[in-house]
Amino acid sequence: MVAPVLGQAAKPTPKLAPEPTPRGVPWTQWGGPHGNFHTESSGIKDSWRASGPPVVWKRALGEGYSSPSVEGDRLYTMYGRRGEEVVIAADAASGQTLWEHANPMTFVSDAAREMGNGPYASPLVVGDRLFTTGVAGRLQCFDKKSGKVLWTQELLNEHRGSLMMYGYAPSPVAFRDLVIVPVGGRGRALMAFNQSDGKIAWSRNDYGNAYSTPVLIKLGGFDQMAALMDGAVIAVNPHNGDLQWKVPFKADFSIAISTPVFGPDNLIFVSSEYGGGAKVFELKVSDQQTTATELWSSNRLRLHHGNAIRIGDAIYFSSGGKGSQAILSAVDARSGDVLWQQRSIEKASFVYADNKLITLDQDGNLMIAYPSPQGFKIAAKAPMMSRLSWTPPVLVGTRLYLRDRATLMAVELG
């Protein structure tokens, strides 16, 4: 499959008259406003015409799985074309390109022919700056309005980070005036850079990198950053990188992809294919010291890629997919009991809003569903994208942004 080049991508096809982007909580990072794929949108309909929700615009885009970030009237994402990796800003209401910045791309993934060569990471928007991480480990800071490059850090070439067979995948995460990224290696499992000038603020710990984006959590009133690395789940103090706790977790070939899921009961869920399985740890703080105790472990449950999402006491995700059919699964967070599995929905990704689970499966079928410990009730379903729709949906207000390997689309759910 050959992705369209930019000449094709520059002409989005509007399906409705362009409308102002609906007001809503901005989606400025991987995982949305809270990093957990929950957002406060409301007014989402649960019934459609047979053709699906109204398409606001649709445009071709080069290959990749970079999840869009949307703030105000702008959308930011990344794509690849022959020999280049491109950061793009587009008008969120029409899909029209506002600016682009291309970097030479010499890295080739081991799966480039079948699944593309990336990029995978979601841009991060903070104030007037935009931060991106490319498949070759290039961390860049842009002026978000003009696209001017403000600074660059080469995580693999300069800082000798972990080079993996599919390339660099974690998205950058903001903490106060820092941008934090996994790098991998002795003394640089995680690195923090000043947002203003790109200088190193701290570099700590000795774990190799994986493909997972870290998540900020609050525990006993203290900030921590939890990261799924090669061989362990760790948490650090994001102020200085000091290790707070660690637990073993190993996926073969470092292929641990999904972001850890943290719940209000201080339970943290991690899962992967390639021998990793699934585990939940309970975190407790005493005298400013954190302990992590394993509550359950399962080799049966294996999240290949995509996102898991916690709603109430249940965790929803697609289990399996490496050489077998993935199955939509619901698991009790504290016990690990499988509540149900639904084979009709394979690999899928999610965003939760308005008491609805907006679900996109890998074949491009969009669904509005009501999940519960008893089952998965689908209220609306329509084919909207093509196969390899692996990018999680992004929701701002009632406007939903979808992406498959070659296409970017906005639909209206209100």
ABEGO torsion letter per residue (X at the ends): XBBBBAAAAABBBBABBBBBBBBBBBBABBGEAAGAGBBABBGBBABBBAAEBBBABBBBBBBEABBBBBBEABBBBBBBBBGBBBBBBBBAAAGBBABBBBBBBABBBAAAAAAEAOBABBBBBBEABBBBBBAAGBBBBBBAAAGBBABBBBAAAAAGBBBBAAEBABBBBBBEABBBBBAEEBGAABBBBBAAAGBBABBBEABBBBABBBBBBBBGGBBBBBBBBBGBBBBBBAAAGBBABBBBBBBBGGBBABBBBBBAAGBBBBBBBGGAEBBBBBBBBBGGBBBBBBABBBAABBBABEBBBBBEABBBBBBEGBGBBBBBBBBBAAAGBBABBBAABBBBBBBBBGGBBBBBBAAGBBBBBBBBAAEBBBABBBBABBBGBABBBBBBEABBBBBBAABBBBBBAX
